[in-house]
Amino acid sequence: MFGIDDFVPRLPRRWVAIDAWSGSLADDGVRLVRDGDRARYEIGALGRRLKSAYRRSIADVARAGLNVVVDDVTIERDEWDEWCEALAGLDPFWVALRCDVDVAATREATRGDRVRGLARGVDDLVHRFPTYDLELDSTATSADDLVHLLAAYLGESPIRAG
């Protein structure tokens, strides 16, 4: 399983601005912008190149014959278009994972390893462009049950690394 959270934290701190920390090159990297109880990232030129490399690397893993599960969101149209371009010739299966925004915000706060406000900040943005093969809702369904629903839809047996 791969996620954008595996890549963005690899940016040197000088390319990142989050709350009190602001690296000298953050405008070209990744900058967290807060508006009340909402937050979102502004992605600069280097951040966009990093996300492009991430998408192409996922496609390369899939082209190597490995099944890949990706945890990502698309905020802008060009991000969705780039995913489609990177995966051209492959047969991706797109799954929407939805969750009530209040539940997502509570989970975000409880986990402690998430930037507070992102759930609210991107809730109305993340599902605008993709066309999904399957939609799941984690509001009241456990992760294990979601895995079983996905596996059943795919006609496979769920395999969990433990």
CNS distance restraints for C-alpha pairs under 8 A (distance, minus, plus):
assign (resid   1 and name CA) (resid  68 and name CA) 6.15 0.50 0.50
assign (resid   1 and name CA) (resid  69 and name CA) 4.73 0.50 0.50
assign (resid   1 and name CA) (resid  70 and name CA) 5.71 0.50 0.50
assign (resid   1 and name CA) (resid  71 and name CA) 7.47 0.50 0.50
assign (resid   2 and name CA) (resid   6 and name CA) 6.80 0.50 0.50
assign (resid   2 and name CA) (resid  58 and name CA) 7.75 0.50 0.50
assign (resid   2 and name CA) (resid  68 and name CA) 7.49 0.50 0.50
assign (resid   2 and name CA) (resid  69 and name CA) 6.30 0.50 0.50
assign (resid   2 and name CA) (resid  70 and name CA) 4.84 0.50 0.50
assign (resid   2 and name CA) (resid  71 and name CA) 6.21 0.50 0.50
assign (resid   3 and name CA) (resid   7 and name CA) 7.42 0.50 0.50
assign (resid   3 and name CA) (resid  70 and name CA) 5.48 0.50 0.50
assign (resid   3 and name CA) (resid  71 and name CA) 4.51 0.50 0.50
assign (resid   3 and name CA) (resid  72 and name CA) 5.74 0.50 0.50
assign (resid   4 and name CA) (resid   8 and name CA) 6.28 0.50 0.50
assign (resid   4 and name CA) (resid  51 and name CA) 7.60 0.50 0.50
assign (resid   4 and name CA) (resid  54 and name CA) 7.33 0.50 0.50
assign (resid   4 and name CA) (resid  71 and name CA) 6.93 0.50 0.50
assign (resid   4 and name CA) (resid  72 and name CA) 5.90 0.50 0.50
assign (resid   5 and name CA) (resid   9 and name CA) 6.50 0.50 0.50
assign (resid   6 and name CA) (resid  10 and name CA) 7.47 0.50 0.50
assign (resid   7 and name CA) (resid  11 and name CA) 7.54 0.50 0.50
assign (resid   7 and name CA) (resid  50 and name CA) 7.61 0.50 0.50
assign (resid   7 and name CA) (resid  51 and name CA) 7.89 0.50 0.50
assign (resid   7 and name CA) (resid  54 and name CA) 6.99 0.50 0.50
assign (resid   8 and name CA) (resid  47 and name CA) 7.89 0.50 0.50
assign (resid   8 and name CA) (resid  50 and name CA) 7.57 0.50 0.50
assign (resid   8 and name CA) (resid  51 and name CA) 8.00 0.50 0.50
assign (resid  11 and name CA) (resid  15 and name CA) 6.33 0.50 0.50
assign (resid  11 and name CA) (resid  16 and name CA) 7.21 0.50 0.50
assign (resid  11 and name CA) (resid  29 and name CA) 7.86 0.50 0.50
assign (resid  12 and name CA) (resid  16 and name CA) 7.22 0.50 0.50
assign (resid  13 and name CA) (resid  17 and name CA) 7.90 0.50 0.50
assign (resid  13 and name CA) (resid  23 and name CA) 5.87 0.50 0.50
assign (resid  14 and name CA) (resid  22 and name CA) 7.30 0.50 0.50
assign (resid  14 and name CA) (resid  23 and name CA) 3.76 0.50 0.50
assign (resid  14 and name CA) (resid  24 and name CA) 5.28 0.50 0.50
assign (resid  14 and name CA) (resid  25 and name CA) 5.42 0.50 0.50
assign (resid  14 and name CA) (resid  26 and name CA) 6.29 0.50 0.50
assign (resid  15 and name CA) (resid  23 and name CA) 5.50 0.50 0.50
assign (resid  15 and name CA) (resid  24 and name CA) 6.80 0.50 0.50
assign (resid  15 and name CA) (resid  25 and name CA) 4.67 0.50 0.50
assign (resid  15 and name CA) (resid  26 and name CA) 4.12 0.50 0.50
assign (resid  15 and name CA) (resid  27 and name CA) 7.36 0.50 0.50
assign (resid  15 and name CA) (resid  28 and name CA) 6.71 0.50 0.50
assign (resid  15 and name CA) (resid  29 and name CA) 4.65 0.50 0.50
assign (resid  15 and name CA) (resid  30 and name CA) 6.42 0.50 0.50
assign (resid  16 and name CA) (resid  21 and name CA) 7.78 0.50 0.50
assign (resid  16 and name CA) (resid  22 and name CA) 6.20 0.50 0.50
assign (resid  16 and name CA) (resid  23 and name CA) 5.35 0.50 0.50
assign (resid  16 and name CA) (resid  25 and name CA) 7.18 0.50 0.50
assign (resid  16 and name CA) (resid  26 and name CA) 4.55 0.50 0.50
assign (resid  16 and name CA) (resid  27 and name CA) 7.94 0.50 0.50
assign (resid  16 and name CA) (resid  29 and name CA) 5.82 0.50 0.50
assign (resid  16 and name CA) (resid  30 and name CA) 4.98 0.50 0.50
assign (resid  16 and name CA) (resid  31 and name CA) 5.82 0.50 0.50
assign (resid  17 and name CA) (resid  21 and name CA) 5.49 0.50 0.50
assign (resid  17 and name CA) (resid  22 and name CA) 3.98 0.50 0.50
assign (resid  17 and name CA) (resid  23 and name CA) 5.68 0.50 0.50
assign (resid  17 and name CA) (resid  26 and name CA) 5.48 0.50 0.50
assign (resid  17 and name CA) (resid  30 and name CA) 6.36 0.50 0.50
assign (resid  17 and name CA) (resid  31 and name CA) 4.56 0.50 0.50
assign (resid  17 and name CA) (resid  32 and name CA) 6.04 0.50 0.50
assign (resid  18 and name CA) (resid  22 and name CA) 6.31 0.50 0.50
assign (resid  18 and name CA) (resid  31 and name CA) 6.21 0.50 0.50
assign (resid  18 and name CA) (resid  32 and name CA) 5.11 0.50 0.50
assign (resid  18 and name CA) (resid  33 and name CA) 7.93 0.50 0.50
assign (resid  19 and name CA) (resid  32 and name CA) 7.01 0.50 0.50
assign (resid  22 and name CA) (resid  26 and name CA) 6.55 0.50 0.50
assign (resid  25 and name CA) (resid  29 and name CA) 6.59 0.50 0.50
assign (resid  26 and name CA) (resid  30 and name CA) 5.67 0.50 0.50
assign (resid  26 and name CA) (resid  31 and name CA) 5.96 0.50 0.50
assign (resid  26 and name CA) (resid  44 and name CA) 7.67 0.50 0.50
assign (resid  27 and name CA) (resid  31 and name CA) 6.60 0.50 0.50
assign (resid  27 and name CA) (resid  43 and name CA) 7.75 0.50 0.50
assign (resid  27 and name CA) (resid  44 and name CA) 5.67 0.50 0.50
assign (resid  28 and name CA) (resid  43 and name CA) 7.18 0.50 0.50
assign (resid  28 and name CA) (resid  44 and name CA) 3.98 0.50 0.50
assign (resid  28 and name CA) (resid  45 and name CA) 5.03 0.50 0.50
assign (resid  28 and name CA) (resid  46 and name CA) 5.31 0.50 0.50
assign (resid  28 and name CA) (resid  47 and name CA) 6.62 0.50 0.50
assign (resid  29 and name CA) (resid  43 and name CA) 5.98 0.50 0.50
assign (resid  29 and name CA) (resid  44 and name CA) 4.77 0.50 0.50
assign (resid  29 and name CA) (resid  45 and name CA) 6.51 0.50 0.50
assign (resid  29 and name CA) (resid  46 and name CA) 5.05 0.50 0.50
assign (resid  29 and name CA) (resid  47 and name CA) 4.45 0.50 0.50
assign (resid  29 and name CA) (resid  48 and name CA) 7.85 0.50 0.50
assign (resid  30 and name CA) (resid  41 and name CA) 6.44 0.50 0.50
assign (resid  30 and name CA) (resid  42 and name CA) 5.87 0.50 0.50
assign (resid  30 and name CA) (resid  43 and name CA) 4.82 0.50 0.50
assign (resid  30 and name CA) (resid  44 and name CA) 6.08 0.50 0.50
assign (resid  30 and name CA) (resid  47 and name CA) 5.80 0.50 0.50
assign (resid  31 and name CA) (resid  41 and name CA) 5.49 0.50 0.50
assign (resid  31 and name CA) (resid  42 and name CA) 5.14 0.50 0.50
assign (resid  31 and name CA) (resid  43 and name CA) 6.54 0.50 0.50
assign (resid  31 and name CA) (resid  44 and name CA) 7.97 0.50 0.50
assign (resid  32 and name CA) (resid  39 and name CA) 6.79 0.50 0.50
assign (resid  32 and name CA) (resid  40 and name CA) 5.81 0.50 0.50
assign (resid  32 and name CA) (resid  41 and name CA) 4.51 0.50 0.50
assign (resid  32 and name CA) (resid  42 and name CA) 6.31 0.50 0.50
assign (resid  33 and name CA) (resid  39 and name CA) 5.59 0.50 0.50
assign (resid  33 and name CA) (resid  40 and name CA) 5.45 0.50 0.50
assign (resid  33 and name CA) (resid  41 and name CA) 5.92 0.50 0.50
assign (resid  33 and name CA) (resid  42 and name CA) 6.91 0.50 0.50
assign (resid  34 and name CA) (resid  38 and name CA) 5.85 0.50 0.50
assign (resid  34 and name CA) (resid  39 and name CA) 4.36 0.50 0.50
assign (resid  34 and name CA) (resid  40 and name CA) 6.64 0.50 0.50
assign (resid  34 and name CA) (resid 117 and name CA) 7.61 0.50 0.50
assign (resid  35 and name CA) (resid  39 and name CA) 6.08 0.50 0.50
assign (resid  37 and name CA) (resid 116 and name CA) 7.83 0.50 0.50
assign (resid  37 and name CA) (resid 117 and name CA) 5.31 0.50 0.50
assign (resid  37 and name CA) (resid 120 and name CA) 7.19 0.50 0.50
assign (resid  37 and name CA) (resid 121 and name CA) 7.88 0.50 0.50
assign (resid  38 and name CA) (resid 116 and name CA) 7.80 0.50 0.50
assign (resid  38 and name CA) (resid 117 and name CA) 4.25 0.50 0.50
assign (resid  38 and name CA) (resid 118 and name CA) 6.10 0.50 0.50
assign (resid  38 and name CA) (resid 119 and name CA) 7.57 0.50 0.50
assign (resid  38 and name CA) (resid 120 and name CA) 5.20 0.50 0.50
assign (resid  38 and name CA) (resid 121 and name CA) 4.34 0.50 0.50
assign (resid  39 and name CA) (resid 115 and name CA) 7.97 0.50 0.50
assign (resid  39 and name CA) (resid 116 and name CA) 7.20 0.50 0.50
assign (resid  39 and name CA) (resid 117 and name CA) 4.60 0.50 0.50
assign (resid  39 and name CA) (resid 118 and name CA) 4.73 0.50 0.50
assign (resid  39 and name CA) (resid 119 and name CA) 7.85 0.50 0.50
assign (resid  39 and name CA) (resid 120 and name CA) 7.10 0.50 0.50
assign (resid  39 and name CA) (resid 121 and name CA) 4.70 0.50 0.50
assign (resid  39 and name CA) (resid 122 and name CA) 7.70 0.50 0.50
assign (resid  40 and name CA) (resid 117 and name CA) 7.64 0.50 0.50
assign (resid  40 and name CA) (resid 118 and name CA) 5.69 0.50 0.50
assign (resid  40 and name CA) (resid 121 and name CA) 5.41 0.50 0.50
assign (resid  40 and name CA) (resid 122 and name CA) 6.60 0.50 0.50
assign (resid  43 and name CA) (resid  47 and name CA) 5.28 0.50 0.50
assign (resid  43 and name CA) (resid  48 and name CA) 6.18 0.50 0.50
assign (resid  44 and name CA) (resid  48 and name CA) 6.14 0.50 0.50
assign (resid  45 and name CA) (resid  49 and name CA) 6.33 0.50 0.50
assign (resid  46 and name CA) (resid  50 and name CA) 6.18 0.50 0.50
assign (resid  47 and name CA) (resid  51 and name CA) 6.24 0.50 0.50
assign (resid  48 and name CA) (resid  52 and name CA) 6.13 0.50 0.50
assign (resid  49 and name CA) (resid  53 and name CA) 6.16 0.50 0.50
assign (resid  50 and name CA) (resid  54 and name CA) 6.16 0.50 0.50
assign (resid  51 and name CA) (resid  55 and name CA) 6.29 0.50 0.50
assign (resid  52 and name CA) (resid  56 and name CA) 6.25 0.50 0.50
assign (resid  52 and name CA) (resid  82 and name CA) 7.43 0.50 0.50
assign (resid  53 and name CA) (resid  57 and name CA) 5.97 0.50 0.50
assign (resid  54 and name CA) (resid  58 and name CA) 6.30 0.50 0.50
assign (resid  55 and name CA) (resid  59 and name CA) 6.37 0.50 0.50
assign (resid  55 and name CA) (resid  82 and name CA) 7.66 0.50 0.50
assign (resid  55 and name CA) (resid  83 and name CA) 6.31 0.50 0.50
assign (resid  55 and name CA) (resid  86 and name CA) 6.49 0.50 0.50
assign (resid  56 and name CA) (resid  60 and name CA) 6.19 0.50 0.50
assign (resid  56 and name CA) (resid  86 and name CA) 5.56 0.50 0.50
assign (resid  57 and name CA) (resid  61 and name CA) 6.30 0.50 0.50
assign (resid  58 and name CA) (resid  62 and name CA) 6.36 0.50 0.50
assign (resid  58 and name CA) (resid  68 and name CA) 7.58 0.50 0.50
assign (resid  59 and name CA) (resid  63 and name CA) 6.07 0.50 0.50
assign (resid  59 and name CA) (resid  86 and name CA) 5.98 0.50 0.50
assign (resid  59 and name CA) (resid  87 and name CA) 5.59 0.50 0.50
assign (resid  60 and name CA) (resid  64 and name CA) 6.19 0.50 0.50
assign (resid  61 and name CA) (resid  65 and name CA) 7.06 0.50 0.50
assign (resid  61 and name CA) (resid  66 and name CA) 6.15 0.50 0.50
assign (resid  61 and name CA) (resid  68 and name CA) 7.41 0.50 0.50
assign (resid  62 and name CA) (resid  66 and name CA) 5.04 0.50 0.50
assign (resid  62 and name CA) (resid  67 and name CA) 6.00 0.50 0.50
assign (resid  62 and name CA) (resid  68 and name CA) 6.18 0.50 0.50
assign (resid  62 and name CA) (resid  90 and name CA) 7.88 0.50 0.50
assign (resid  63 and name CA) (resid  90 and name CA) 7.52 0.50 0.50
assign (resid  73 and name CA) (resid 126 and name CA) 5.70 0.50 0.50
assign (resid  73 and name CA) (resid 127 and name CA) 7.91 0.50 0.50
assign (resid  74 and name CA) (resid  79 and name CA) 5.63 0.50 0.50
assign (resid  74 and name CA) (resid  80 and name CA) 5.85 0.50 0.50
assign (resid  74 and name CA) (resid 125 and name CA) 7.88 0.50 0.50
assign (resid  74 and name CA) (resid 126 and name CA) 5.49 0.50 0.50
assign (resid  74 and name CA) (resid 127 and name CA) 7.39 0.50 0.50
assign (resid  74 and name CA) (resid 129 and name CA) 7.47 0.50 0.50
assign (resid  74 and name CA) (resid 130 and name CA) 7.84 0.50 0.50
assign (resid  75 and name CA) (resid  79 and name CA) 6.94 0.50 0.50
assign (resid  75 and name CA) (resid 122 and name CA) 7.49 0.50 0.50
assign (resid  75 and name CA) (resid 125 and name CA) 5.62 0.50 0.50
assign (resid  75 and name CA) (resid 126 and name CA) 5.24 0.50 0.50
assign (resid  75 and name CA) (resid 127 and name CA) 7.96 0.50 0.50
assign (resid  75 and name CA) (resid 128 and name CA) 7.75 0.50 0.50
assign (resid  76 and name CA) (resid  80 and name CA) 6.96 0.50 0.50
assign (resid  76 and name CA) (resid 129 and name CA) 7.89 0.50 0.50
assign (resid  77 and name CA) (resid  81 and name CA) 6.22 0.50 0.50
assign (resid  77 and name CA) (resid 129 and name CA) 6.30 0.50 0.50
assign (resid  78 and name CA) (resid  82 and name CA) 5.92 0.50 0.50
assign (resid  79 and name CA) (resid  83 and name CA) 6.31 0.50 0.50
assign (resid  80 and name CA) (resid  84 and name CA) 6.33 0.50 0.50
assign (resid  80 and name CA) (resid 129 and name CA) 6.46 0.50 0.50
assign (resid  80 and name CA) (resid 130 and name CA) 6.54 0.50 0.50
assign (resid  81 and name CA) (resid  85 and name CA) 6.16 0.50 0.50
assign (resid  82 and name CA) (resid  86 and name CA) 5.97 0.50 0.50
assign (resid  83 and name CA) (resid  87 and name CA) 6.09 0.50 0.50
assign (resid  84 and name CA) (resid  88 and name CA) 5.99 0.50 0.50
assign (resid  87 and name CA) (resid  91 and name CA) 7.66 0.50 0.50
assign (resid  87 and name CA) (resid  92 and name CA) 7.14 0.50 0.50
assign (resid  93 and name CA) (resid 132 and name CA) 7.67 0.50 0.50
assign (resid  93 and name CA) (resid 133 and name CA) 6.20 0.50 0.50
assign (resid  94 and name CA) (resid 130 and name CA) 7.86 0.50 0.50
assign (resid  94 and name CA) (resid 131 and name CA) 7.20 0.50 0.50
assign (resid  94 and name CA) (resid 132 and name CA) 4.85 0.50 0.50
assign (resid  94 and name CA) (resid 133 and name CA) 5.26 0.50 0.50
assign (resid  94 and name CA) (resid 134 and name CA) 6.67 0.50 0.50
assign (resid  95 and name CA) (resid 132 and name CA) 5.51 0.50 0.50
assign (resid  95 and name CA) (resid 133 and name CA) 5.95 0.50 0.50
assign (resid  95 and name CA) (resid 134 and name CA) 4.88 0.50 0.50
assign (resid  95 and name CA) (resid 135 and name CA) 5.60 0.50 0.50
assign (resid  95 and name CA) (resid 136 and name CA) 7.28 0.50 0.50
assign (resid  96 and name CA) (resid 127 and name CA) 7.56 0.50 0.50
assign (resid  96 and name CA) (resid 132 and name CA) 6.22 0.50 0.50
assign (resid  96 and name CA) (resid 134 and name CA) 6.36 0.50 0.50
assign (resid  96 and name CA) (resid 135 and name CA) 4.58 0.50 0.50
assign (resid  96 and name CA) (resid 136 and name CA) 6.02 0.50 0.50
assign (resid  97 and name CA) (resid 135 and name CA) 6.11 0.50 0.50
assign (resid  97 and name CA) (resid 136 and name CA) 4.96 0.50 0.50
assign (resid  97 and name CA) (resid 137 and name CA) 5.60 0.50 0.50
assign (resid  97 and name CA) (resid 138 and name CA) 6.76 0.50 0.50
assign (resid  98 and name CA) (resid 135 and name CA) 7.37 0.50 0.50
assign (resid  98 and name CA) (resid 136 and name CA) 6.11 0.50 0.50
assign (resid  98 and name CA) (resid 137 and name CA) 4.58 0.50 0.50
assign (resid  98 and name CA) (resid 138 and name CA) 6.15 0.50 0.50
assign (resid  98 and name CA) (resid 139 and name CA) 7.39 0.50 0.50
assign (resid  99 and name CA) (resid 103 and name CA) 6.85 0.50 0.50
assign (resid  99 and name CA) (resid 104 and name CA) 6.11 0.50 0.50
assign (resid  99 and name CA) (resid 137 and name CA) 5.46 0.50 0.50
assign (resid  99 and name CA) (resid 138 and name CA) 5.22 0.50 0.50
assign (resid  99 and name CA) (resid 139 and name CA) 4.64 0.50 0.50
assign (resid 100 and name CA) (resid 104 and name CA) 6.13 0.50 0.50
assign (resid 100 and name CA) (resid 139 and name CA) 5.66 0.50 0.50
assign (resid 101 and name CA) (resid 105 and name CA) 6.00 0.50 0.50
assign (resid 101 and name CA) (resid 119 and name CA) 6.49 0.50 0.50
assign (resid 101 and name CA) (resid 120 and name CA) 6.22 0.50 0.50
assign (resid 101 and name CA) (resid 123 and name CA) 6.58 0.50 0.50
assign (resid 102 and name CA) (resid 106 and name CA) 6.23 0.50 0.50
assign (resid 102 and name CA) (resid 120 and name CA) 7.97 0.50 0.50
assign (resid 103 and name CA) (resid 107 and name CA) 6.22 0.50 0.50
assign (resid 103 and name CA) (resid 139 and name CA) 6.47 0.50 0.50
assign (resid 104 and name CA) (resid 108 and name CA) 6.04 0.50 0.50
assign (resid 104 and name CA) (resid 119 and name CA) 6.02 0.50 0.50
assign (resid 104 and name CA) (resid 139 and name CA) 7.70 0.50 0.50
assign (resid 105 and name CA) (resid 109 and name CA) 6.27 0.50 0.50
assign (resid 105 and name CA) (resid 116 and name CA) 7.50 0.50 0.50
assign (resid 105 and name CA) (resid 117 and name CA) 7.00 0.50 0.50
assign (resid 105 and name CA) (resid 118 and name CA) 7.95 0.50 0.50
assign (resid 105 and name CA) (resid 119 and name CA) 5.50 0.50 0.50
assign (resid 105 and name CA) (resid 120 and name CA) 6.65 0.50 0.50
assign (resid 106 and name CA) (resid 110 and name CA) 6.10 0.50 0.50
assign (resid 107 and name CA) (resid 111 and name CA) 6.01 0.50 0.50
assign (resid 108 and name CA) (resid 112 and name CA) 6.89 0.50 0.50
assign (resid 108 and name CA) (resid 113 and name CA) 7.78 0.50 0.50
assign (resid 108 and name CA) (resid 114 and name CA) 5.73 0.50 0.50
assign (resid 108 and name CA) (resid 115 and name CA) 7.40 0.50 0.50
assign (resid 108 and name CA) (resid 116 and name CA) 6.30 0.50 0.50
assign (resid 108 and name CA) (resid 119 and name CA) 7.18 0.50 0.50
assign (resid 109 and name CA) (resid 114 and name CA) 7.14 0.50 0.50
assign (resid 109 and name CA) (resid 116 and name CA) 6.14 0.50 0.50
assign (resid 117 and name CA) (resid 121 and name CA) 5.89 0.50 0.50
assign (resid 118 and name CA) (resid 122 and name CA) 6.03 0.50 0.50
assign (resid 119 and name CA) (resid 123 and name CA) 5.82 0.50 0.50
assign (resid 120 and name CA) (resid 124 and name CA) 8.00 0.50 0.50
assign (resid 122 and name CA) (resid 126 and name CA) 5.99 0.50 0.50
assign (resid 124 and name CA) (resid 128 and name CA) 7.82 0.50 0.50
assign (resid 136 and name CA) (resid 146 and name CA) 7.17 0.50 0.50
assign (resid 137 and name CA) (resid 141 and name CA) 6.81 0.50 0.50
assign (resid 138 and name CA) (resid 142 and name CA) 6.55 0.50 0.50
assign (resid 138 and name CA) (resid 143 and name CA) 7.26 0.50 0.50
assign (resid 138 and name CA) (resid 146 and name CA) 7.35 0.50 0.50
assign (resid 141 and name CA) (resid 145 and name CA) 6.31 0.50 0.50
assign (resid 141 and name CA) (resid 146 and name CA) 6.58 0.50 0.50
assign (resid 142 and name CA) (resid 146 and name CA) 6.22 0.50 0.50
assign (resid 143 and name CA) (resid 147 and name CA) 6.20 0.50 0.50
assign (resid 144 and name CA) (resid 148 and name CA) 6.36 0.50 0.50
assign (resid 145 and name CA) (resid 149 and name CA) 6.17 0.50 0.50
assign (resid 146 and name CA) (resid 150 and name CA) 6.13 0.50 0.50
assign (resid 147 and name CA) (resid 151 and name CA) 6.05 0.50 0.50
assign (resid 147 and name CA) (resid 158 and name CA) 6.50 0.50 0.50
assign (resid 148 and name CA) (resid 152 and name CA) 5.95 0.50 0.50
assign (resid 148 and name CA) (resid 157 and name CA) 7.78 0.50 0.50
assign (resid 148 and name CA) (resid 158 and name CA) 6.07 0.50 0.50
assign (resid 149 and name CA) (resid 153 and name CA) 6.15 0.50 0.50
assign (resid 150 and name CA) (resid 154 and name CA) 6.23 0.50 0.50
assign (resid 151 and name CA) (resid 155 and name CA) 5.92 0.50 0.50
assign (resid 151 and name CA) (resid 156 and name CA) 4.94 0.50 0.50
assign (resid 151 and name CA) (resid 157 and name CA) 5.72 0.50 0.50
assign (resid 151 and name CA) (resid 158 and name CA) 5.37 0.50 0.50
assign (resid 152 and name CA) (resid 156 and name CA) 5.98 0.50 0.50
assign (resid 152 and name CA) (resid 157 and name CA) 7.18 0.50 0.50
